[in-house]
Amino acid sequence: MKKILVVDDEEGIRLLYKEELEEEGYEVELARGGEEALTKLSESKPDIVVLDLKMPGMGGMEVLERVRKQDKDLPVVICTAYGDYKRDLATWASDAYVVKSSDLSELKGVIKGFSEKKE
């Protein structure tokens, strides 16, 4: 079973993603922000990270940079409500970019693609 780390400061989003992704057969870890995400990264060794950009404290871009320094091959999916960041060159260090939506089919499809590659 693939393990996914969901990093988002909004509790409702974290819980929705956890429920939906567990229904797809994934094990899901949750982090409220950047510091917690980095701790869980080293403790639980996820297979994929779903990362919000706009978070208080350590933002998603800093988390992405640190993830890349630790494990350049770990798939990171940026999932944010802000489509404008897609043009920011720094986001290109991620493996995928998904704009948040109530329809999680795009996010699930991206995660499924990475899961199948790692098998």
N, CA, C and O atoms as a GROMACS GRO file, in nm:
protein
  476
    1MET      N    1   0.084  -0.118   0.000
    1MET     CA    2   0.000   0.000   0.000
    1MET      C    3   0.089   0.124   0.000
    1MET      O    4   0.179   0.136   0.083
    2LYS      N    5   0.064   0.216  -0.091
    2LYS     CA    6   0.140   0.340  -0.101
    2LYS      C    7   0.099   0.436   0.010
    2LYS      O    8  -0.018   0.446   0.045
    3LYS      N    9   0.199   0.506   0.064
    3LYS     CA   10   0.174   0.602   0.171
    3LYS      C   11   0.184   0.744   0.115
    3LYS      O   12   0.280   0.779   0.046
    4ILE      N   13   0.084   0.825   0.145
    4ILE     CA   14   0.080   0.963   0.098
    4ILE      C   15   0.082   1.057   0.218
    4ILE      O   16   0.009   1.037   0.315
    5LEU      N   17   0.165   1.158   0.210
    5LEU     CA   18   0.168   1.264   0.311
    5LEU      C   19   0.096   1.385   0.253
    5LEU      O   20   0.138   1.440   0.152
    6VAL      N   21  -0.014   1.425   0.317
    6VAL     CA   22  -0.092   1.543   0.276
    6VAL      C   23  -0.055   1.657   0.370
    6VAL      O   24  -0.069   1.646   0.491
    7VAL      N   25  -0.007   1.767   0.311
    7VAL     CA   26   0.035   1.883   0.389
    7VAL      C   27  -0.054   2.001   0.351
    7VAL      O   28  -0.047   2.052   0.239
    8ASP      N   29  -0.139   2.044   0.446
    8ASP     CA   30  -0.230   2.155   0.420
    8ASP      C   31  -0.270   2.215   0.554
    8ASP      O   32  -0.295   2.141   0.650
    9ASP      N   33  -0.277   2.347   0.562
    9ASP     CA   34  -0.314   2.412   0.687
    9ASP      C   35  -0.464   2.410   0.714
    9ASP      O   36  -0.507   2.439   0.826
   10GLU      N   37  -0.544   2.376   0.614
   10GLU     CA   38  -0.690   2.372   0.632
   10GLU      C   39  -0.734   2.231   0.674
   10GLU      O   40  -0.716   2.135   0.599
   11GLU      N   41  -0.791   2.221   0.794
   11GLU     CA   42  -0.830   2.091   0.847
   11GLU      C   43  -0.931   2.021   0.757
   11GLU      O   44  -0.921   1.900   0.734
   12GLY      N   45  -1.029   2.095   0.705
   12GLY     CA   46  -1.131   2.035   0.619
   12GLY      C   47  -1.071   1.971   0.495
   12GLY      O   48  -1.114   1.864   0.453
   13ILE      N   49  -0.973   2.037   0.436
   13ILE     CA   50  -0.905   1.983   0.318
   13ILE      C   51  -0.828   1.856   0.355
   13ILE      O   52  -0.836   1.755   0.285
   14ARG      N   53  -0.754   1.862   0.466
   14ARG     CA   54  -0.677   1.744   0.509
   14ARG      C   55  -0.769   1.623   0.528
   14ARG      O   56  -0.739   1.513   0.482
   15LEU      N   57  -0.879   1.645   0.597
   15LEU     CA   58  -0.971   1.534   0.626
   15LEU      C   59  -1.038   1.482   0.500
   15LEU      O   60  -1.056   1.361   0.485
   16LEU      N   61  -1.076   1.572   0.409
   16LEU     CA   62  -1.137   1.531   0.283
   16LEU      C   63  -1.038   1.446   0.201
   16LEU      O   64  -1.075   1.339   0.152
   17TYR      N   65  -0.916   1.494   0.188
   17TYR     CA   66  -0.815   1.420   0.111
   17TYR      C   67  -0.788   1.284   0.175
   17TYR      O   68  -0.775   1.183   0.105
   18LYS      N   69  -0.780   1.281   0.308
   18LYS     CA   70  -0.755   1.155   0.379
   18LYS      C   71  -0.866   1.055   0.349
   18LYS      O   72  -0.840   0.940   0.313
   19GLU      N   73  -0.989   1.098   0.364
   19GLU     CA   74  -1.104   1.009   0.340
   19GLU      C   75  -1.107   0.959   0.195
   19GLU      O   76  -1.121   0.840   0.170
   20GLU      N   77  -1.093   1.051   0.102
   20GLU     CA   78  -1.101   1.015  -0.040
   20GLU      C   79  -0.984   0.925  -0.083
   20GLU      O   80  -1.004   0.829  -0.158
   21LEU      N   81  -0.864   0.956  -0.036
   21LEU     CA   82  -0.747   0.877  -0.077
   21LEU      C   83  -0.745   0.740  -0.008
   21LEU      O   84  -0.698   0.642  -0.067
   22GLU      N   85  -0.794   0.733   0.115
   22GLU     CA   86  -0.802   0.602   0.181
   22GLU      C   87  -0.903   0.513   0.109
   22GLU      O   88  -0.884   0.392   0.101
   23GLU      N   89  -1.010   0.573   0.057
   23GLU     CA   90  -1.108   0.496  -0.021
   23GLU      C   91  -1.044   0.439  -0.148
   23GLU      O   92  -1.089   0.337  -0.200
   24GLU      N   93  -0.940   0.505  -0.197
   24GLU     CA   94  -0.868   0.458  -0.316
   24GLU      C   95  -0.763   0.353  -0.281
   24GLU      O   96  -0.698   0.297  -0.370
   25GLY      N   97  -0.747   0.326  -0.151
   25GLY     CA   98  -0.654   0.222  -0.109
   25GLY      C   99  -0.518   0.270  -0.062
   25GLY      O  100  -0.426   0.188  -0.046
   26TYR      N  101  -0.502   0.399  -0.039
   26TYR     CA  102  -0.375   0.453   0.008
   26TYR      C  103  -0.374   0.466   0.159
   26TYR      O  104  -0.479   0.481   0.222
   27GLU      N  105  -0.256   0.460   0.216
   27GLU     CA  106  -0.237   0.497   0.357
   27GLU      C  107  -0.206   0.646   0.356
   27GLU      O  108  -0.124   0.692   0.278
   28VAL      N  109  -0.271   0.724   0.443
   28VAL     CA  110  -0.258   0.870   0.439
   28VAL      C  111  -0.212   0.924   0.574
   28VAL      O  112  -0.272   0.896   0.677
   29GLU      N  113  -0.104   1.001   0.570
   29GLU     CA  114  -0.054   1.076   0.685
   29GLU      C  115  -0.091   1.222   0.663
   29GLU      O  116  -0.096   1.268   0.549
   30LEU      N  117  -0.116   1.295   0.771
   30LEU     CA  118  -0.153   1.436   0.759
   30LEU      C  119  -0.054   1.524   0.834
   30LEU      O  120  -0.001   1.487   0.938
   31ALA      N  121  -0.030   1.643   0.777
   31ALA     CA  122   0.053   1.744   0.842
   31ALA      C  123  -0.015   1.880   0.825
   31ALA      O  124  -0.065   1.912   0.717
   32ARG      N  125  -0.016   1.958   0.933
   32ARG     CA  126  -0.081   2.090   0.931
   32ARG      C  127   0.005   2.200   0.871
   32ARG      O  128  -0.046   2.307   0.837
   33GLY      N  129   0.133   2.175   0.858
   33GLY     CA  130   0.221   2.279   0.807
   33GLY      C  131   0.358   2.223   0.774
   33GLY      O  132   0.382   2.102   0.781
   34GLY      N  133   0.448   2.314   0.738
   34GLY     CA  134   0.580   2.276   0.691
   34GLY      C  135   0.666   2.203   0.791
   34GLY      O  136   0.726   2.101   0.759
   35GLU      N  137   0.674   2.255   0.912
   35GLU     CA  138   0.759   2.193   1.014
   35GLU      C  139   0.713   2.051   1.043
   35GLU      O  140   0.794   1.958   1.049
   36GLU      N  141   0.581   2.034   1.061
   36GLU     CA  142   0.526   1.902   1.088
   36GLU      C  143   0.550   1.809   0.968
   36GLU      O  144   0.578   1.690   0.986
   37ALA      N  145   0.538   1.862   0.849
   37ALA     CA  146   0.559   1.782   0.728
   37ALA      C  147   0.702   1.728   0.723
   37ALA      O  148   0.723   1.610   0.692
   38LEU      N  149   0.799   1.812   0.753
   38LEU     CA  150   0.939   1.767   0.749
   38LEU      C  151   0.967   1.660   0.854
   38LEU      O  152   1.043   1.566   0.828
   39THR      N  153   0.906   1.673   0.970
   39THR     CA  154   0.921   1.571   1.074
   39THR      C  155   0.861   1.439   1.027
   39THR      O  156   0.924   1.334   1.039
   40LYS      N  157   0.740   1.445   0.972
   40LYS     CA  158   0.673   1.323   0.926
   40LYS      C  159   0.744   1.261   0.806
   40LYS      O  160   0.743   1.140   0.788
   41LEU      N  161   0.805   1.345   0.725
   41LEU     CA  162   0.882   1.294   0.611
   41LEU      C  163   0.992   1.200   0.657
   41LEU      O  164   1.010   1.092   0.600
   42SER      N  165   1.065   1.241   0.758
   42SER     CA  166   1.176   1.158   0.803
   42SER      C  167   1.128   1.039   0.885
   42SER      O  168   1.194   0.935   0.887
   43GLU      N  169   1.014   1.052   0.953
   43GLU     CA  170   0.964   0.943   1.037
   43GLU      C  171   0.890   0.835   0.957
   43GLU      O  172   0.914   0.716   0.976
   44SER      N  173   0.801   0.878   0.868
   44SER     CA  174   0.710   0.781   0.806
   44SER      C  175   0.746   0.743   0.662
   44SER      O  176   0.686   0.652   0.606
   45LYS      N  177   0.842   0.811   0.603
   45LYS     CA  178   0.888   0.778   0.467
   45LYS      C  179   0.774   0.758   0.367
   45LYS      O  180   0.754   0.647   0.320
   46PRO      N  181   0.699   0.864   0.334
   46PRO     CA  182   0.589   0.851   0.238
   46PRO      C  183   0.640   0.824   0.097
   46PRO      O  184   0.756   0.850   0.065
   47ASP      N  185   0.551   0.772   0.014
   47ASP     CA  186   0.583   0.746  -0.126
   47ASP      C  187   0.552   0.866  -0.215
   47ASP      O  188   0.610   0.882  -0.322
   48ILE      N  189   0.459   0.952  -0.169
   48ILE     CA  190   0.415   1.070  -0.244
   48ILE      C  191   0.379   1.179  -0.143
   48ILE      O  192   0.326   1.150  -0.036
   49VAL      N  193   0.408   1.304  -0.177
   49VAL     CA  194   0.370   1.418  -0.093
   49VAL      C  195   0.273   1.505  -0.172
   49VAL      O  196   0.299   1.541  -0.287
   50VAL      N  197   0.160   1.540  -0.109
   50VAL     CA  198   0.064   1.636  -0.164
   50VAL      C  199   0.080   1.762  -0.079
   50VAL      O  200   0.059   1.758   0.042
   51LEU      N  201   0.119   1.872  -0.143
   51LEU     CA  202   0.166   1.990  -0.071
   51LEU      C  203   0.092   2.116  -0.110
   51LEU      O  204   0.086   2.152  -0.228
   52ASP      N  205   0.034   2.184  -0.010
   52ASP     CA  206  -0.026   2.315  -0.031
   52ASP      C  207   0.087   2.419  -0.033
   52ASP      O  208   0.192   2.397   0.027
   53LEU      N  209   0.066   2.531  -0.100
   53LEU     CA  210   0.168   2.634  -0.105
   53LEU      C  211   0.151   2.740   0.003
   53LEU      O  212   0.246   2.774   0.073
   54LYS      N  213   0.030   2.792   0.018
   54LYS     CA  214   0.004   2.902   0.111
   54LYS      C  215  -0.030   2.846   0.248
   54LYS      O  216  -0.142   2.801   0.273
   55MET      N  217   0.070   2.850   0.338
   55MET     CA  218   0.050   2.804   0.475
   55MET      C  219   0.123   2.901   0.568
   55MET      O  220   0.226   2.956   0.531
   56PRO      N  221   0.068   2.922   0.688
   56PRO     CA  222   0.140   3.008   0.784
   56PRO      C  223   0.271   2.943   0.827
   56PRO      O  224   0.285   2.820   0.824
   57GLY      N  225   0.366   3.025   0.866
   57GLY     CA  226   0.496   2.971   0.904
   57GLY      C  227   0.573   2.931   0.781
   57GLY      O  228   0.590   3.012   0.689
   58MET      N  229   0.619   2.808   0.777
   58MET     CA  230   0.695   2.759   0.662
   58MET      C  231   0.598   2.727   0.549
   58MET      O  232   0.515   2.638   0.561
   59GLY      N  233   0.610   2.799   0.440
   59GLY     CA  234   0.523   2.779   0.325
   59GLY      C  235   0.564   2.660   0.241
   59GLY      O  236   0.670   2.600   0.261
   60GLY      N  237   0.478   2.626   0.147
   60GLY     CA  238   0.500   2.511   0.062
   60GLY      C  239   0.626   2.516  -0.022
   60GLY      O  240   0.688   2.413  -0.046
   61MET      N  241   0.665   2.634  -0.067
   61MET     CA  242   0.786   2.645  -0.150
   61MET      C  243   0.911   2.608  -0.070
   61MET      O  244   1.001   2.542  -0.121
   62GLU      N  245   0.915   2.650   0.056
   62GLU     CA  246   1.030   2.614   0.140
   62GLU      C  247   1.028   2.464   0.171
   62GLU      O  248   1.134   2.400   0.172
   63VAL      N  249   0.911   2.409   0.194
   63VAL     CA  250   0.899   2.265   0.217
   63VAL      C  251   0.947   2.189   0.093
   63VAL      O  252   1.023   2.092   0.104
   64LEU      N  253   0.903   2.233  -0.024
   64LEU     CA  254   0.944   2.169  -0.149
   64LEU      C  255   1.096   2.171  -0.164
   64LEU      O  256   1.157   2.071  -0.201
   65GLU      N  257   1.156   2.285  -0.135
   65GLU     CA  258   1.301   2.297  -0.146
   65GLU      C  259   1.372   2.199  -0.052
   65GLU      O  260   1.470   2.136  -0.091
   66ARG      N  261   1.322   2.187   0.069
   66ARG     CA  262   1.385   2.097   0.167
   66ARG      C  263   1.362   1.950   0.130
   66ARG      O  264   1.450   1.866   0.149
   67VAL      N  265   1.244   1.920   0.077
   67VAL     CA  266   1.215   1.784   0.033
   67VAL      C  267   1.313   1.745  -0.077
   67VAL      O  268   1.368   1.635  -0.076
   68ARG      N  269   1.334   1.835  -0.172
   68ARG     CA  270   1.425   1.807  -0.284
   68ARG      C  271   1.568   1.783  -0.235
   68ARG      O  272   1.641   1.702  -0.294
   69LYS      N  273   1.609   1.853  -0.129
   69LYS     CA  274   1.743   1.833  -0.075
   69LYS      C  275   1.755   1.697  -0.007
   69LYS      O  276   1.861   1.635  -0.012
   70GLN      N  277   1.646   1.651   0.056
   70GLN     CA  278   1.646   1.522   0.125
   70GLN      C  279   1.632   1.404   0.028
   70GLN      O  280   1.702   1.304   0.039
   71ASP      N  281   1.538   1.419  -0.066
   71ASP     CA  282   1.507   1.307  -0.156
   71ASP      C  283   1.457   1.363  -0.289
   71ASP      O  284   1.339   1.395  -0.304
   72LYS      N  285   1.548   1.375  -0.383
   72LYS     CA  286   1.511   1.437  -0.511
   72LYS      C  287   1.414   1.353  -0.592
   72LYS      O  288   1.352   1.404  -0.686
   73ASP      N  289   1.401   1.224  -0.560
   73ASP     CA  290   1.314   1.135  -0.636
   73ASP      C  291   1.175   1.117  -0.577
   73ASP      O  292   1.090   1.053  -0.639
   74LEU      N  293   1.149   1.173  -0.459
   74LEU     CA  294   1.017   1.162  -0.397
   74LEU      C  295   0.917   1.248  -0.473
   74LEU      O  296   0.936   1.370  -0.482
   75PRO      N  297   0.811   1.188  -0.528
   75PRO     CA  298   0.713   1.269  -0.603
   75PRO      C  299   0.640   1.369  -0.512
   75PRO      O  300   0.586   1.332  -0.408
   76VAL      N  301   0.640   1.495  -0.554
   76VAL     CA  302   0.570   1.601  -0.482
   76VAL      C  303   0.466   1.661  -0.575
   76VAL      O  304   0.498   1.706  -0.685
   77VAL      N  305   0.341   1.661  -0.529
   77VAL     CA  306   0.230   1.719  -0.604
   77VAL      C  307   0.188   1.846  -0.533
   77VAL      O  308   0.140   1.841  -0.420
   78ILE      N  309   0.206   1.959  -0.598
   78ILE     CA  310   0.157   2.084  -0.542
   78ILE      C  311   0.007   2.089  -0.568
   78ILE      O  312  -0.039   2.071  -0.681
   79CYS      N  313  -0.068   2.113  -0.462
   79CYS     CA  314  -0.214   2.121  -0.472
   79CYS      C  315  -0.255   2.249  -0.401
   79CYS      O  316  -0.257   2.255  -0.278
   80THR      N  317  -0.288   2.350  -0.479
   80THR     CA  318  -0.316   2.482  -0.423
   80THR      C  319  -0.438   2.544  -0.489
   80THR      O  320  -0.476   2.507  -0.600
   81ALA      N  321  -0.496   2.639  -0.420
   81ALA     CA  322  -0.612   2.711  -0.474
   81ALA      C  323  -0.569   2.821  -0.571
   81ALA      O  324  -0.653   2.883  -0.636
   82TYR      N  325  -0.439   2.844  -0.580
   82TYR     CA  326  -0.387   2.955  -0.659
   82TYR      C  327  -0.322   2.907  -0.788
   82TYR      O  328  -0.208   2.859  -0.785
   83GLY      N  329  -0.391   2.918  -0.898
   83GLY     CA  330  -0.339   2.876  -1.027
   83GLY      C  331  -0.223   2.960  -1.076
   83GLY      O  332  -0.145   2.916  -1.160
   84ASP      N  333  -0.211   3.083  -1.025
   84ASP     CA  334  -0.106   3.175  -1.069
   84ASP      C  335   0.035   3.124  -1.039
   84ASP      O  336   0.130   3.157  -1.110
   85TYR      N  337   0.050   3.044  -0.935
   85TYR     CA  338   0.182   2.995  -0.898
   85TYR      C  339   0.241   2.901  -1.002
   85TYR      O  340   0.362   2.877  -1.004
   86LYS      N  341   0.156   2.848  -1.088
   86LYS     CA  342   0.204   2.754  -1.189
   86LYS      C  343   0.310   2.817  -1.279
   86LYS      O  344   0.396   2.748  -1.334
   87ARG      N  345   0.305   2.949  -1.294
   87ARG     CA  346   0.401   3.021  -1.377
   87ARG      C  347   0.532   3.051  -1.304
   87ARG      O  348   0.630   3.091  -1.365
   88ASP      N  349   0.532   3.031  -1.172
   88ASP     CA  350   0.650   3.056  -1.091
   88ASP      C  351   0.751   2.943  -1.115
   88ASP      O  352   0.720   2.826  -1.091
   89LEU      N  353   0.867   2.977  -1.161
   89LEU     CA  354   0.969   2.875  -1.193
   89LEU      C  355   1.001   2.785  -1.075
   89LEU      O  356   1.036   2.668  -1.095
   90ALA      N  357   0.990   2.836  -0.953
   90ALA     CA  358   1.022   2.755  -0.836
   90ALA      C  359   0.929   2.635  -0.823
   90ALA      O  360   0.969   2.531  -0.770
   91THR      N  361   0.804   2.648  -0.869
   91THR     CA  362   0.710   2.537  -0.859
   91THR      C  363   0.745   2.425  -0.956
   91THR      O  364   0.694   2.314  -0.945
   92TRP      N  365   0.831   2.453  -1.052
   92TRP     CA  366   0.870   2.352  -1.149
   92TRP      C  367   0.952   2.241  -1.085
   92TRP      O  368   0.973   2.136  -1.145
   93ALA      N  369   0.999   2.264  -0.964
   93ALA     CA  370   1.073   2.159  -0.891
   93ALA      C  371   0.978   2.049  -0.843
   93ALA      O  372   1.022   1.942  -0.803
   94SER      N  373   0.848   2.078  -0.847
   94SER     CA  374   0.750   1.975  -0.811
   94SER      C  375   0.730   1.880  -0.930
   94SER      O  376   0.774   1.909  -1.041
   95ASP      N  377   0.665   1.769  -0.904
   95ASP     CA  378   0.642   1.671  -1.009
   95ASP      C  379   0.508   1.691  -1.078
   95ASP      O  380   0.488   1.646  -1.190
   96ALA      N  381   0.416   1.760  -1.010
   96ALA     CA  382   0.285   1.789  -1.068
   96ALA      C  383   0.226   1.909  -0.996
   96ALA      O  384   0.263   1.941  -0.884
   97TYR      N  385   0.133   1.974  -1.063
   97TYR     CA  386   0.068   2.095  -1.010
   97TYR      C  387  -0.081   2.079  -1.034
   97TYR      O  388  -0.125   2.068  -1.148
   98VAL      N  389  -0.159   2.078  -0.926
   98VAL     CA  390  -0.304   2.061  -0.936
   98VAL      C  391  -0.370   2.178  -0.865
   98VAL      O  392  -0.332   2.212  -0.752
   99VAL      N  393  -0.468   2.239  -0.928
   99VAL     CA  394  -0.544   2.347  -0.864
   99VAL      C  395  -0.657   2.281  -0.785
   99VAL      O  396  -0.731   2.197  -0.837
  100LYS      N  397  -0.669   2.321  -0.657
  100LYS     CA  398  -0.771   2.262  -0.570
  100LYS      C  399  -0.909   2.276  -0.631
  100LYS      O  400  -0.943   2.377  -0.693
  101SER      N  401  -0.987   2.171  -0.611
  101SER     CA  402  -1.123   2.167  -0.663
  101SER      C  403  -1.203   2.073  -0.575
  101SER      O  404  -1.147   1.987  -0.507
  102SER      N  405  -1.335   2.089  -0.576
  102SER     CA  406  -1.420   1.996  -0.502
  102SER      C  407  -1.421   1.859  -0.570
  102SER      O  408  -1.457   1.759  -0.509
  103ASP      N  409  -1.383   1.856  -0.696
  103ASP     CA  410  -1.371   1.732  -0.772
  103ASP      C  411  -1.225   1.687  -0.762
  103ASP      O  412  -1.136   1.750  -0.818
  104LEU      N  413  -1.201   1.578  -0.692
  104LEU     CA  414  -1.064   1.533  -0.668
  104LEU      C  415  -1.012   1.437  -0.775
  104LEU      O  416  -0.907   1.375  -0.757
  105SER      N  417  -1.084   1.425  -0.885
  105SER     CA  418  -1.043   1.327  -0.987
  105SER      C  419  -0.905   1.359  -1.046
  105SER      O  420  -0.828   1.267  -1.072
  106GLU      N  421  -0.873   1.485  -1.069
  106GLU     CA  422  -0.741   1.519  -1.123
  106GLU      C  423  -0.631   1.481  -1.024
  106GLU      O  424  -0.531   1.420  -1.062
  107LEU      N  425  -0.649   1.517  -0.898
  107LEU     CA  426  -0.550   1.484  -0.795
  107LEU      C  427  -0.535   1.332  -0.783
  107LEU      O  428  -0.423   1.282  -0.777
  108LYS      N  429  -0.645   1.261  -0.780
  108LYS     CA  430  -0.640   1.114  -0.770
  108LYS      C  431  -0.569   1.053  -0.891
  108LYS      O  432  -0.494   0.957  -0.877
  109GLY      N  433  -0.594   1.109  -1.008
  109GLY     CA  434  -0.529   1.058  -1.129
  109GLY      C  435  -0.379   1.078  -1.126
  109GLY      O  436  -0.303   0.990  -1.166
  110VAL      N  437  -0.335   1.194  -1.079
  110VAL     CA  438  -0.192   1.223  -1.069
  110VAL      C  439  -0.126   1.128  -0.969
  110VAL      O  440  -0.020   1.072  -0.996
  111ILE      N  441  -0.190   1.111  -0.854
  111ILE     CA  442  -0.137   1.021  -0.752
  111ILE      C  443  -0.131   0.878  -0.803
  111ILE      O  444  -0.032   0.808  -0.781
  112LYS      N  445  -0.235   0.835  -0.872
  112LYS     CA  446  -0.237   0.700  -0.927
  112LYS      C  447  -0.121   0.680  -1.026
  112LYS      O  448  -0.056   0.576  -1.026
  113GLY      N  449  -0.097   0.781  -1.109
  113GLY     CA  450   0.014   0.772  -1.204
  113GLY      C  451   0.148   0.754  -1.134
  113GLY      O  452   0.228   0.671  -1.177
  114PHE      N  453   0.173   0.829  -1.027
  114PHE     CA  454   0.298   0.815  -0.953
  114PHE      C  455   0.304   0.681  -0.880
  114PHE      O  456   0.411   0.620  -0.870
  115SER      N  457   0.191   0.634  -0.830
  115SER     CA  458   0.186   0.506  -0.759
  115SER      C  459   0.223   0.392  -0.852
  115SER      O  460   0.297   0.301  -0.814
  116GLU      N  461   0.173   0.397  -0.972
  116GLU     CA  462   0.200   0.291  -1.069
  116GLU      C  463   0.344   0.292  -1.116
  116GLU      O  464   0.401   0.187  -1.144
  117LYS      N  465   0.405   0.411  -1.123
  117LYS     CA  466   0.545   0.421  -1.164
  117LYS      C  467   0.638   0.359  -1.059
  117LYS      O  468   0.741   0.301  -1.094
  118LYS      N  469   0.601   0.371  -0.931
  118LYS     CA  470   0.689   0.325  -0.823
  118LYS      C  471   0.675   0.177  -0.795
  118LYS      O  472   0.751   0.124  -0.713
  119GLU      N  473   0.582   0.108  -0.860
  119GLU     CA  474   0.561  -0.035  -0.832
  119GLU      C  475   0.666  -0.119  -0.899
  119GLU      O  476   0.664  -0.242  -0.886
   0.00000   0.00000   0.00000
